Amino acid sequence: MQSAACLLVHATVRDDADIEKFDKWYETEHLPDAKKAFGVARAWRCWSLTSPREHYAFYEFESDGAAMAITESDAIKELVAEFDRVWGDRVSRTREILSVAGRLG
């Protein structure tokens, strides 16, 4: 049985003045575009309450393989290029693939 997996994108907004603009852009443009491009059923995002410049986005895939495959896809390359065009070095980010180990509820 294959397990579900998530692509986690962790972004750090370097300047407090960019947080509101980044939040709106991610909510209205980037998250919906990425969800569609990745073909996932669920995508969500969070701001850290303990580190207010830290933003996390999750994209849930049906399998580890599907999540791993997206990291080399044209879809992610286009999204990365758009992110870099809009934010340049004002927002840094990392990506991780997380394998769902268990669920309750």
N, C-alpha and C positions, 0 to 999 in steps of 0.2 A: 504494500500500500504506500503510495506516495504521500508525502506530507505537504501541506500548504507552506508557502514561504512569503516573506515580505521583503520588498526593497525599502530600506530605510535611508532617507536622505537627511543628513544633519547639516544645517546651515547656521553660520554665525554672522549676524549683521554687525558690522564693525562700528557703525555710528548710530547713536540713538535717533538722530534726525531722519534716518532711513527706515526705521522700524514700521511706521504707519504705512508708508508707501509700499514697502516690501510686503506687508501683511495683505493689503488690498490686492496687489498684483498677483500674489500667490493664490489667494482665494478665488479671484475672478478670472484669471488667465491661466496661470501655470498648472495648478492642480487639475482643473478640468481638462486642459490640453494633454497632460501626462496620463491621466486616467484613460482618456480615449485612445491615445497613441499606444499605450501598453495593453489595452484590451482587458483591463481588470474590472472586476465587479465592485470592488471597494477601494477607496483611497481616502485618507484623512490626514489631518495635520494638527500639530500642537505647538504651543509656545511653552517654554519652561517657566515655571513660577519661581524657581530658585535662581535662574540665570536668564534674565529677561531678553537678552540678545540671541538666545539659542532657540532655533526653530527646527521642528522635526516633521517630516512628511513620510507617510507609510503607504505603500502600494501592495495590495494583497494578491498573490498569484496562486493558482491552483496547485502548483508543484515547485519543488526546488529547481528542477530543470528549466521550467518556464521563466522563473525569476533570474536564473543565471544567464539564460539566453538573451534576455532583454539588455543586459549590460554591454553586449557587443552589437546591438541592433542599430539600424539607421534611425529608428524612432528616438532612441535615447541620445544619439549624436546630434540630432536636430534640436532636441530640447536643451541639451547642454550648450549648444551654440547660441540659442536664443537667450538662455540664462546669462551667459557670459556677455552677450551684446548689451543686455539691459543693466546688469549689475557690475560687470567688470571685476575689479579687485575689492569692491566695497562689501561683498558678501563671499565668505569662503564656505566650502562645503565638502563633505565626505559622503560616501555611499557604502552601505553594507547590505549583504543578503542574509536574512535571518530565517532559519528553518523553524517552523512552528513545532514545538516539542510537546505541546499538550494544551487542551482547552477545557474549561468548565462552563457549564451553562448553555 
